[in-house]
Amino acid sequence: MRQVVLDTETTGLDPAEGHRIIEIGCVEMISRRATGQTYHQYLNPGREIDAGAVEVHGITNDFLADKPRFADLAGDFLAFVSDAELIIHNAPFDVGFLNHELGLLDPSPGRLEDFCAVTDTLVLARQKHPGQKNSLDALCKRYDVDNSQRELHGALLDAQILADVYLAMTGGQASLLLAGQEGPREGGASVIRRLDPNRSPLPVPRATASELEAHARRLEAIDKASGGTCIWKGLNE
């Protein structure tokens, strides 16, 4: 099962007003374990970034001036996410922006949903925690996921944090381990440790004579107190 956790940063809130994507971050998981494969790209939006948006993510037009346009890398992006289940927090926002970007291409390859399935973790969180705060920061606090580096929003960092939150929220492993690293397996089962077959034999301590005598006296006392029903005394004979 291939999943891609995705987040974007944008110039503003509404693509219908001409706002564009300026950062895409993706983290790949297979069978609920990180593969180490990520997709991360800053984009030149060809327009000014709203001041309010800069306060959220800290990305400026000067920083993006030499970055590629979405059209330059749309093929690489679609290749990374195709045939995966996208995990997105507040999916309508990110999917809406991505579909807007895809729609501007000539010719347009179609909508994002034509290439992959989409799961909205905000919907999952509201189902599990109705009436509570379900922002990414609130979920980090609820599931004890470290988000101490999240002073500003960033697409790749937020995708990595969301991956941890998603795994914890859906009952699997509680941290984003790379494939091959030891940790709790899906469903919370512990990793099986295999003992070295060439290890030295384990020592088996034997009871001393005085310990055996004390044990026998104790069984006699139990047998007397229970009216002759001490089952351990019978096993010891």
LINKAUR-V75425 format. One line per field, one symbol per residue. ss: DSSP state (@ for helix, = for strand, . for the rest). phi: phi as a letter, one per 40 degrees, with the letter a starting at -180 (. if undefined). Layout:
BEGIN
ss = ???
phi = ???
END
This chain:
BEGIN
ss = .=========....@@@...==========..==========........@@@@@@@...@@@@.....@@@@@@@@@@@@...====..@@@@@@@@@@@@@@.......@@@..====@@@@@@@@.......@@@@@@@............@@@@@@@@@@@@@@@........=.......@@@....................@@@@@@@@@@@@@@@@@.....@@@@@@.
phi = .bbbcbabbbcacbcccgcbcbabbbbcbbfgbccgcbbaacbccgaccddcccccbgcbccccdbcccdccbdcccccccdgbccbbcgddcccccccccccccbccchcdccbacbbcccccccccbcgbcbcccccdccbfccbccccbcaccccccccccccccccgbcbacccdhccidcdggccccccccccccdccbcbccdcccccccccccccccccggbcccccccc
END
